[in-house]
Each structure stands twice: as structure tokens, then as C-alpha cells.
Amino acid sequence: MNFDSDLSESDPREEITNLLNTEMNSARRRLTEVKAQLDQMQAQVDREQNRYSSIAIELRNIKENLDTVPREDIRDKFEEALEVRFRLATMRGQLEKIESVYNELEQKQQLMAQVLSRVQGYEVLPEASGASGGTTTGGLDVVGIIKTQEDERLRLSRAIHDSIAQSLTNFIIQTEICQRLFDRNPERAAEELSNLKSNASSTFQKVRDFIFDLRPMMLDDLGVAPTVKRYIESYKEKNDIETRLDMSAEDRRLENYKEVLVFRSIQDLLTTARDYASPSEVTVRLDMTGSKIKITVEDDGRAFDPQKVLGRDADNSDARVQALRMLKSKLELVGGTIHMTSSENEGSTVRLEIPAGE
């Protein structure tokens, strides 16, 4: 059999398809391996964080009882805290490296899927039809949406661990202290019980705030306007950022999913500004009077490049750009639009428009 003849008769598209499928399978296996490493390292970081939190509590108790604790115990516990903190910092650095590798593999797999769809003559990531009847300009980024969901779950798990779980651990320790003090020092036991009550009230408020951020029940009962008001007040109080709200047509109700989208869009923009722009002032405007719901969020923080958000090539190195790109994708699914301006001297302005519908 003539080799040159076989080569000339082979289908280049089939060869490219087979090559891409092989590479995608390899990338998928590698992603699975890296994901396992990521989960394992995250578990180790969580365990070390728990240990460090426990040591921190013990150090606070030692500080309150310096006269009765031997100096050797104080020194040993302080050295243990330094050792754990150093190990925790090292492990977090390793975790960030693994996350970076995972993100690169995800991007590679997504790119190969898009190339494969072109070669085979169909779109793996279809164009989304907007609510206005037209076709949106961007494709539905399935991988990006899944990644965003997982990132959000990770953020929630860390928030529960760092606040509520740690507070519950403190309750257990304070309860044990009270048990030991009841017979020896009743006055001190009463003081510890008072502290325990205060901490329980504080934790209860944290749980309520956490539930509100996760899914505010008043959004279904009262609508988007009162929910946004409540969220702005909480945001201003918790983040020490001067936040102003200008709202019109406060009594208007929308379809449930659109009210959710309006609220989440404002929440995402304020969270992004807080985490990546470090502003001192933020202004939110919500106009619900017309056929389109108009949202404007202005901040005086660090600038970003709007072209990276609007461009086709994702910038995985900029978390702020990624967050805005995902918001842009969600808006396009319902026929919404996003416009951005940003400069170092004037801060950033993001304007959203969402069709109100009936």
C-alpha cells in the first residue's frame, strides 16, 4: 500500500477532529487529577486553619489569665502559633498555584471545544436568544457559568467556616470554661456566661446576614426595591464605604426571575467594587419607570480596562474582569446590555439595562 496515496485520500477534518478529541480527553483527565489535588489541598488548608483558630482562642484565654499560666506554657503556645501560621501561609501559596493550573487547563479545554465545534460545523456554545427577540452578541459560556457556580459554593463554604463555624467552636470552649469556674469562681463564671450570651447574639446576627446575602426572603414578599434598600444599608454598615442609593418607581413589581437578576446584578457590582476597587464612595441608581430597568453603579476606586470585559478573549489574570464578563453573559441571556467607563482620575461607572417585560 502506497503511504503517500493514503495520506492524500485521508480527510483532514477527520484527522483534526480525532486529534482534538484525543487532546480534550487528555485535558479532561488532567483536570480530574488537578481537581483532586485542589480538593485535597483545600481540605489541608481548612484543617490547618481550624487548628490556628483553636490556638488563637487558647492564646486569648492565656492572655486573660497571665498570672496563673506558667511562662513555659505561654512560650510553647506562642511558638506553636507561629509554626502553624507559617505552614498555613505556605499551604495557601501551594493552593493558589494549583488553582492557577486548574484555571489554565479549563481555558485550554474550552478553547479546544470551540475549535472542535467549528471544525465539525456546529456551535457547541450556541448563541442565546434575547428576550427582545434578537440574538445576543456573545455565546453562552457554559464552562464559565459552571466555574462561577463552583467559585460561589467555595466562597460560601469558606464564609461559613470562617464566621459561623468558628463562633460555634468558641461557644464550646466558653461553655467548658464556665463549667470549670462554677465551683471555683462563680463571679467569673457569670462573667463568662454574659460573654457567651453576647457572642451568641452576634453569631445569630451573622447567620441572619448570611441568609439574606444567600437568598433574601423579602425579595419574593416585598419586591426588589425594599430588598435593594436593605442590602445597601447592610453593605454600608459592614464595609465602611459611603454608599448612596437613588431609586424611582419603588412600588413596581417584575417577574420573579427579573427581580432576582436586578438584585443580584447590584449585589455583584457592589461586591466587585469592594473586593477589587477599594472605593471610599459608591453611588447606586435604580430606575424602574420605563420599559427597561436601568441600573448605574459608580465608584471612586481603582480603574480597570473595559475593553477586556467587552472583548472576546478572556483575561483569567484579572478577577474583576472575569466577574464583569459573567455579569455581561447573564444580562445577554435576557436581552440586557452593559456599558462601562473607567479611569484612574474619575473612578468607574457601570450601566445596565434589563427589559422590564409585562
FENBELKA-V411797 format. One record per residue. N is the residue number from 0. NEAR is the number of other ideal C-beta (glycine too) atoms within 8 Angstrom. Layout:
# FENBELKA-V411797
n=[N & N]
near=[NEAR & NEAR]
This chain:
# FENBELKA-V411797
n=[0 & 1 & 2 & 3 & 4 & 5 & 6 & 7 & 8 & 9 & 10 & 11 & 12 & 13 & 14 & 15 & 16 & 17 & 18 & 19 & 20 & 21 & 22 & 23 & 24 & 25 & 26 & 27 & 28 & 29 & 30 & 31 & 32 & 33 & 34 & 35 & 36 & 37 & 38 & 39 & 40 & 41 & 42 & 43 & 44 & 45 & 46 & 47 & 48 & 49 & 50 & 51 & 52 & 53 & 54 & 55 & 56 & 57 & 58 & 59 & 60 & 61 & 62 & 63 & 64 & 65 & 66 & 67 & 68 & 69 & 70 & 71 & 72 & 73 & 74 & 75 & 76 & 77 & 78 & 79 & 80 & 81 & 82 & 83 & 84 & 85 & 86 & 87 & 88 & 89 & 90 & 91 & 92 & 93 & 94 & 95 & 96 & 97 & 98 & 99 & 100 & 101 & 102 & 103 & 104 & 105 & 106 & 107 & 108 & 109 & 110 & 111 & 112 & 113 & 114 & 115 & 116 & 117 & 118 & 119 & 120 & 121 & 122 & 123 & 124 & 125 & 126 & 127 & 128 & 129 & 130 & 131 & 132 & 133 & 134 & 135 & 136 & 137 & 138 & 139 & 140 & 141 & 142 & 143 & 144 & 145 & 146 & 147 & 148 & 149 & 150 & 151 & 152 & 153 & 154 & 155 & 156 & 157 & 158 & 159 & 160 & 161 & 162 & 163 & 164 & 165 & 166 & 167 & 168 & 169 & 170 & 171 & 172 & 173 & 174 & 175 & 176 & 177 & 178 & 179 & 180 & 181 & 182 & 183 & 184 & 185 & 186 & 187 & 188 & 189 & 190 & 191 & 192 & 193 & 194 & 195 & 196 & 197 & 198 & 199 & 200 & 201 & 202 & 203 & 204 & 205 & 206 & 207 & 208 & 209 & 210 & 211 & 212 & 213 & 214 & 215 & 216 & 217 & 218 & 219 & 220 & 221 & 222 & 223 & 224 & 225 & 226 & 227 & 228 & 229 & 230 & 231 & 232 & 233 & 234 & 235 & 236 & 237 & 238 & 239 & 240 & 241 & 242 & 243 & 244 & 245 & 246 & 247 & 248 & 249 & 250 & 251 & 252 & 253 & 254 & 255 & 256 & 257 & 258 & 259 & 260 & 261 & 262 & 263 & 264 & 265 & 266 & 267 & 268 & 269 & 270 & 271 & 272 & 273 & 274 & 275 & 276 & 277 & 278 & 279 & 280 & 281 & 282 & 283 & 284 & 285 & 286 & 287 & 288 & 289 & 290 & 291 & 292 & 293 & 294 & 295 & 296 & 297 & 298 & 299 & 300 & 301 & 302 & 303 & 304 & 305 & 306 & 307 & 308 & 309 & 310 & 311 & 312 & 313 & 314 & 315 & 316 & 317 & 318 & 319 & 320 & 321 & 322 & 323 & 324 & 325 & 326 & 327 & 328 & 329 & 330 & 331 & 332 & 333 & 334 & 335 & 336 & 337 & 338 & 339 & 340 & 341 & 342 & 343 & 344 & 345 & 346 & 347 & 348 & 349 & 350 & 351 & 352 & 353 & 354 & 355 & 356 & 357]
near=[4 & 5 & 6 & 6 & 8 & 9 & 7 & 6 & 5 & 8 & 5 & 6 & 8 & 8 & 9 & 9 & 11 & 8 & 8 & 12 & 9 & 8 & 9 & 12 & 8 & 8 & 12 & 9 & 8 & 9 & 12 & 8 & 8 & 12 & 9 & 8 & 9 & 12 & 8 & 8 & 12 & 10 & 8 & 9 & 12 & 9 & 8 & 12 & 11 & 10 & 9 & 12 & 10 & 9 & 12 & 9 & 11 & 9 & 11 & 8 & 10 & 12 & 7 & 6 & 8 & 8 & 4 & 4 & 9 & 5 & 6 & 6 & 9 & 11 & 8 & 8 & 12 & 9 & 8 & 9 & 12 & 8 & 8 & 12 & 9 & 8 & 9 & 12 & 8 & 8 & 12 & 9 & 8 & 9 & 12 & 8 & 8 & 12 & 9 & 8 & 9 & 12 & 9 & 9 & 12 & 11 & 10 & 9 & 13 & 11 & 8 & 12 & 12 & 10 & 9 & 13 & 11 & 7 & 10 & 8 & 4 & 5 & 7 & 8 & 10 & 7 & 8 & 11 & 7 & 13 & 7 & 6 & 6 & 7 & 7 & 11 & 4 & 9 & 8 & 11 & 12 & 7 & 10 & 13 & 11 & 8 & 9 & 9 & 8 & 8 & 8 & 8 & 8 & 9 & 8 & 9 & 8 & 8 & 10 & 10 & 12 & 8 & 11 & 12 & 9 & 10 & 12 & 9 & 12 & 10 & 12 & 8 & 10 & 12 & 9 & 8 & 10 & 12 & 7 & 7 & 12 & 8 & 4 & 5 & 6 & 8 & 6 & 8 & 11 & 8 & 8 & 12 & 9 & 8 & 9 & 12 & 8 & 8 & 12 & 9 & 8 & 9 & 13 & 8 & 8 & 11 & 9 & 8 & 10 & 12 & 10 & 10 & 7 & 6 & 5 & 11 & 7 & 9 & 13 & 5 & 6 & 7 & 12 & 11 & 14 & 10 & 13 & 15 & 10 & 11 & 14 & 11 & 8 & 10 & 12 & 11 & 6 & 7 & 8 & 4 & 11 & 7 & 13 & 8 & 11 & 8 & 12 & 8 & 9 & 8 & 6 & 9 & 5 & 13 & 7 & 7 & 6 & 13 & 13 & 9 & 13 & 15 & 14 & 8 & 14 & 14 & 10 & 10 & 12 & 14 & 9 & 12 & 14 & 12 & 8 & 12 & 14 & 6 & 12 & 6 & 10 & 14 & 12 & 15 & 11 & 15 & 11 & 13 & 6 & 6 & 4 & 8 & 14 & 11 & 16 & 11 & 14 & 10 & 12 & 9 & 12 & 7 & 9 & 14 & 8 & 9 & 6 & 10 & 13 & 7 & 6 & 2 & 4 & 8 & 8 & 8 & 3 & 9 & 7 & 11 & 13 & 12 & 12 & 14 & 12 & 12 & 13 & 12 & 13 & 11 & 14 & 14 & 10 & 12 & 11 & 13 & 7 & 12 & 6 & 12 & 8 & 10 & 8 & 5 & 3 & 6 & 12 & 14 & 10 & 12 & 10 & 14 & 10 & 14 & 12 & 10 & 7 & 2]
